[in-house]
């Protein structure tokens, strides 16, 4: 049985997280709006349930996620939680008649997102996040989705983050992406504490095992794994379920259904195996799971504590599903 509260250090710094962490995109209304009171209750349930690390970004609801986290954290001892946010996008009030961003967050505030990887842009982004969060520093800051901006990461964005770490405004720095190739280059070439890899080390996709995870082990960079349910398919494998933010192709759905059957033969819910699988790798410090309700937080904690026999992992490997 896995514990929710066991401390794991990120990289070489002093930031410690537990094996299960809270992704705060959903409480900003990802795909479906979430009422303010429900978001607050969900955050409180996560903290009270032992989830120490809460991950957010300006992108999530155009600042709404950060504002909701800040309101929920107000009054709590600062050393009782870890907050991670991201840089790379600045928020600007939308002009009259300007269409909303195609963001996936219906009902978000009237802001538009603009890429800015300059030194000034990185610092302004973090200043905005600190204001929304009501904090004087954050524990982790990631470069967020720099897929088309790698040269600017080396030229200005990473040096700006390193400065902020030296100043104490940030305790740990990293990069967060949905791919492994560029993350691997960052882990190898830069002095990172942590990387956040979404969707690439799961029961359905082990891409990170080939490049990113070995590089991080060698360099002492901790890995935060997000997207363990691959946008929902591994939580509920059915026709129409999402895989990597789009409807799952038939062949991927068939693999997910087979995974479910193998898990069921051992009396283990597929969701529990999906949640625990990344934590079996020594490079992985924590698994990041989004939740939009108290019930979802409670379920995630119960799934982490599910007993999983070694025979299940052996059977998954034997069938080439893992």
C-alpha positions as CSV (number, residue, x, y, z in Angstrom):
1,X,0.0,0.0,0.0
2,X,1.5,3.4,-1.0
3,X,1.3,6.4,1.3
4,X,0.1,9.8,0.2
5,X,2.5,11.6,2.5
6,X,6.0,10.1,2.1
7,X,8.5,12.9,1.4
8,X,10.5,12.9,-1.8
9,X,13.1,15.6,-2.6
10,X,13.0,17.3,-6.0
11,X,16.5,17.3,-7.5
12,X,19.3,18.8,-5.4
13,X,17.1,21.5,-3.7
14,X,15.1,21.4,-0.5
15,X,11.7,21.1,-2.1
16,X,9.9,18.0,-0.9
17,X,6.7,16.5,-2.3
18,X,4.6,13.4,-1.7
19,X,4.0,10.6,-4.2
20,X,0.5,12.1,-5.1
21,X,0.1,15.7,-6.1
22,X,-2.7,18.0,-7.1
23,X,-3.1,19.4,-10.6
24,X,-5.1,22.6,-10.6
25,X,-6.1,22.9,-14.2
26,X,-9.5,21.2,-13.6
27,X,-10.6,23.6,-10.9
28,X,-10.1,26.4,-13.4
29,X,-12.8,24.8,-15.5
30,X,-10.9,22.7,-18.0
31,X,-13.5,21.5,-20.6
32,X,-16.4,22.2,-18.1
33,X,-16.8,25.2,-15.8
34,X,-16.3,24.6,-12.0
35,X,-18.2,26.8,-9.5
36,X,-16.1,28.8,-7.1
37,X,-17.3,27.1,-4.0
38,X,-16.7,23.6,-5.5
39,X,-13.1,24.6,-6.5
40,X,-12.4,25.8,-3.0
41,X,-13.8,22.6,-1.4
42,X,-11.7,20.5,-3.8
43,X,-8.4,22.3,-2.9
44,X,-9.1,22.0,0.8
45,X,-9.9,18.3,0.4
46,X,-6.5,17.8,-1.4
47,X,-4.6,19.6,1.3
48,X,-6.4,17.9,4.1
49,X,-5.9,14.6,2.4
50,X,-2.2,14.9,2.4
51,X,-1.5,16.2,-1.1
52,X,1.3,18.7,-0.3
53,X,2.2,19.9,-3.9
54,X,-0.3,21.9,-5.9
55,X,0.6,22.6,-9.5
56,X,-0.9,25.5,-11.5
57,X,-0.1,27.9,-14.4
58,X,-1.3,31.3,-15.8
59,X,-2.6,29.3,-18.8
60,X,-5.1,27.4,-16.6
61,X,-8.3,29.5,-16.9
62,X,-6.3,32.7,-17.8
63,X,-5.2,33.1,-14.2
64,X,-8.3,31.6,-12.6
65,X,-6.5,28.6,-11.3
66,X,-3.9,30.7,-9.5
67,X,-6.5,33.0,-8.0
68,X,-8.5,30.1,-6.7
69,X,-5.4,28.4,-5.2
70,X,-4.3,31.7,-3.6
71,X,-7.7,32.2,-2.0
72,X,-7.7,28.6,-0.6
73,X,-4.1,28.8,0.7
74,X,-4.6,32.1,2.5
75,X,-4.0,31.6,6.2
76,X,-2.3,28.3,5.9
77,X,1.3,27.9,7.2
78,X,3.6,28.5,4.2
79,X,5.7,25.5,5.0
80,X,2.6,23.2,4.9
81,X,2.3,23.2,1.1
82,X,4.4,23.4,-2.1
83,X,3.2,25.5,-5.0
84,X,4.4,25.1,-8.6
85,X,3.5,27.5,-11.4
86,X,4.8,28.1,-15.0
87,X,6.2,30.8,-17.2
88,X,6.2,31.5,-21.0
89,X,2.8,33.0,-21.5
90,X,1.8,36.5,-20.4
91,X,-1.9,37.4,-19.8
92,X,-3.2,40.6,-21.4
93,X,-6.8,42.0,-21.1
94,X,-8.7,41.3,-24.3
95,X,-9.5,44.3,-26.4
96,X,-13.1,45.2,-27.3
97,X,-14.3,42.8,-30.0
98,X,-11.2,40.6,-29.7
99,X,-12.2,36.9,-29.9
100,X,-11.4,34.7,-26.9
101,X,-8.5,32.2,-26.9
102,X,-9.3,28.7,-28.0
103,X,-8.0,27.5,-24.6
104,X,-10.3,24.6,-23.4
105,X,-11.4,26.7,-20.4
106,X,-14.9,27.9,-21.0
107,X,-16.0,30.9,-19.0
108,X,-12.5,32.1,-18.2
109,X,-11.7,35.8,-17.5
110,X,-11.4,38.1,-20.5
111,X,-7.6,37.7,-21.0
112,X,-5.6,36.6,-24.0
113,X,-2.3,34.7,-23.8
114,X,0.9,35.9,-25.4
115,X,4.1,34.0,-25.7
116,X,7.1,35.8,-24.1
117,X,10.4,34.0,-23.4
118,X,12.4,37.2,-22.8
119,X,14.1,37.9,-19.5
120,X,11.6,40.6,-18.8
121,X,8.7,38.4,-19.9
122,X,9.7,35.6,-17.5
123,X,10.0,38.0,-14.6
124,X,6.7,39.7,-15.4
125,X,5.0,36.3,-15.7
126,X,6.1,35.2,-12.3
127,X,5.2,38.6,-10.7
128,X,1.7,38.2,-12.0
129,X,1.5,34.6,-10.7
130,X,2.7,35.7,-7.2
131,X,0.1,38.4,-7.1
132,X,-2.7,36.0,-8.1
133,X,-1.4,33.4,-5.6
134,X,-0.9,35.9,-2.8
135,X,2.6,34.6,-2.2
136,X,6.1,36.2,-2.0
137,X,7.7,33.1,-3.6
138,X,6.8,29.9,-5.3
139,X,8.6,26.6,-4.7
140,X,8.8,25.4,-8.4
141,X,8.6,27.3,-11.6
142,X,8.5,25.5,-15.0
143,X,9.1,26.7,-18.5
144,X,5.6,25.9,-19.9
145,X,5.3,24.2,-23.4
146,X,8.4,25.8,-25.1
147,X,8.1,23.4,-28.0
148,X,8.5,26.1,-30.7
149,X,10.9,28.3,-28.7
150,X,13.9,26.1,-27.8
151,X,16.5,28.7,-28.9
152,X,14.9,31.3,-26.6
153,X,15.0,28.9,-23.7
154,X,18.8,28.8,-23.9
155,X,19.2,32.5,-24.8
156,X,16.9,34.2,-22.2
157,X,14.2,32.1,-20.5
158,X,16.3,29.7,-18.6
159,X,18.9,32.3,-17.5
160,X,16.0,34.4,-16.2
161,X,14.7,31.4,-14.2
162,X,18.1,30.7,-12.8
163,X,18.4,34.3,-11.7
164,X,15.0,34.0,-9.9
165,X,16.2,30.8,-8.2
166,X,19.4,32.6,-7.1
167,X,17.3,35.4,-5.7
168,X,15.1,33.0,-3.7
169,X,11.9,34.0,-5.5
170,X,11.8,30.4,-6.8
171,X,13.3,27.4,-5.0
172,X,13.4,24.9,-7.9
173,X,13.3,25.4,-11.7
174,X,12.3,23.1,-14.5
175,X,10.4,22.6,-17.7
176,X,7.0,21.1,-18.4
177,X,6.0,19.6,-21.7
178,X,4.0,16.8,-23.4
179,X,7.1,15.5,-25.3
180,X,10.4,13.9,-24.1
181,X,13.0,14.8,-26.7
182,X,13.3,18.5,-25.9
183,X,12.9,17.8,-22.1
184,X,15.8,15.4,-22.4
185,X,17.9,18.1,-24.0
186,X,17.0,20.5,-21.3
187,X,17.7,18.0,-18.5
188,X,21.1,17.3,-20.1
189,X,22.2,20.8,-21.0
190,X,20.7,23.0,-18.2
191,X,20.9,23.0,-14.4
192,X,17.4,21.9,-13.8
193,X,15.9,20.6,-10.5
194,X,12.8,19.0,-12.0
195,X,10.9,18.3,-15.2
196,X,7.2,17.8,-15.6
197,X,6.4,15.2,-18.3
198,X,2.7,14.8,-19.2
199,X,1.3,11.7,-20.9
200,X,4.6,10.1,-21.9
201,X,5.2,7.7,-19.1
202,X,1.9,5.8,-18.6
203,X,0.5,2.3,-19.1
204,X,-0.2,3.3,-22.7
205,X,2.9,5.3,-23.6
206,X,6.4,4.6,-22.2
207,X,8.2,7.1,-24.5
208,X,10.0,8.7,-21.5
209,X,11.7,5.4,-20.5
210,X,13.8,5.5,-23.6
211,X,15.4,9.0,-23.2
212,X,14.1,11.3,-20.5
213,X,14.1,9.1,-17.4
214,X,17.6,7.7,-17.9
215,X,18.9,11.3,-18.5
216,X,17.2,12.6,-15.4
217,X,18.6,9.7,-13.3
218,X,22.1,10.5,-14.5
219,X,21.8,14.2,-13.9
220,X,20.0,14.1,-10.6
221,X,16.9,15.8,-12.1
222,X,13.6,14.7,-10.5
223,X,10.6,13.8,-12.7
224,X,7.0,14.9,-12.1
225,X,4.6,12.7,-14.2
226,X,1.3,14.2,-15.3
227,X,-1.4,12.9,-17.6
228,X,-1.2,9.4,-16.1
229,X,-4.7,8.7,-17.4
230,X,-3.8,10.0,-20.9
231,X,-6.6,12.7,-20.8
232,X,-9.1,10.2,-19.4
233,X,-8.9,7.0,-21.5
234,X,-7.2,5.1,-18.7
235,X,-9.7,6.4,-16.2
236,X,-12.7,5.2,-18.2
237,X,-11.8,3.2,-21.4
238,X,-14.8,3.6,-23.7
239,X,-15.7,4.8,-27.1
240,X,-15.5,8.6,-27.2
241,X,-13.0,8.8,-24.3
242,X,-10.2,11.3,-24.7
243,X,-6.6,10.3,-25.4
244,X,-4.0,13.1,-25.5
245,X,-6.8,15.7,-25.6
246,X,-8.6,14.1,-28.5
247,X,-11.0,11.2,-29.0
248,X,-9.1,7.9,-28.6
249,X,-8.3,6.0,-31.9
250,X,-9.7,2.5,-32.1
251,X,-6.4,0.8,-31.7
252,X,-5.5,2.7,-28.6
253,X,-8.9,2.1,-27.1
254,X,-8.5,-1.6,-27.7
255,X,-5.1,-1.6,-25.8
256,X,-6.8,0.3,-22.9
257,X,-9.6,-2.2,-22.7
258,X,-7.0,-5.1,-22.7
259,X,-5.2,-3.3,-19.9
260,X,-8.4,-3.1,-18.0
261,X,-9.1,-6.8,-18.4
262,X,-5.6,-7.8,-17.2
263,X,-6.0,-5.6,-14.1
264,X,-9.4,-6.9,-13.4
265,X,-8.1,-10.5,-13.4
266,X,-6.0,-9.4,-10.4
267,X,-8.8,-7.6,-8.7
268,X,-7.1,-4.2,-9.3
269,X,-8.9,-1.2,-10.9
270,X,-7.2,0.0,-14.1
271,X,-7.1,3.5,-12.6
272,X,-5.1,2.3,-9.6
273,X,-2.5,0.6,-11.8
274,X,-2.3,3.7,-14.0
275,X,-1.7,5.9,-11.0
276,X,1.0,3.7,-9.5
277,X,2.9,2.7,-12.6
278,X,5.0,5.8,-13.0
279,X,6.0,5.7,-9.3
280,X,7.8,2.4,-9.9
281,X,10.6,4.2,-11.7
282,X,13.4,5.7,-9.5
283,X,13.5,8.9,-11.4
284,X,9.9,9.7,-10.7
285,X,9.2,11.8,-7.6
286,X,5.5,12.3,-7.8
287,X,2.4,11.8,-9.9
288,X,0.3,14.8,-10.7
289,X,-3.5,14.2,-10.9
290,X,-6.1,16.8,-11.7
291,X,-9.4,16.9,-9.8
292,X,-12.5,19.1,-9.9
293,X,-14.4,17.8,-6.9
294,X,-14.0,16.4,-3.4
295,X,-15.1,13.0,-4.6
296,X,-12.4,12.9,-7.3
297,X,-9.7,13.8,-4.7
298,X,-11.0,11.1,-2.4
299,X,-11.0,8.6,-5.2
300,X,-7.4,9.4,-6.2
301,X,-6.2,9.0,-2.6
302,X,-8.0,5.6,-2.4
303,X,-6.5,4.5,-5.7
304,X,-3.0,5.3,-4.6
305,X,-3.5,3.2,-1.5
306,X,-4.8,0.2,-3.4
307,X,-2.9,-3.0,-2.9
308,X,-1.3,-4.1,-6.2
309,X,0.3,-7.5,-6.4
310,X,3.7,-7.9,-8.2
311,X,2.0,-10.5,-10.4
312,X,0.0,-7.8,-12.1
313,X,3.1,-6.0,-13.2
314,X,4.6,-9.2,-14.4
315,X,1.5,-10.1,-16.4
316,X,1.3,-6.6,-18.0
317,X,5.0,-7.0,-19.0
318,X,4.4,-10.5,-20.3
319,X,1.6,-9.3,-22.6
320,X,3.7,-6.4,-23.9
321,X,1.1,-4.0,-22.6
322,X,3.7,-2.3,-20.4
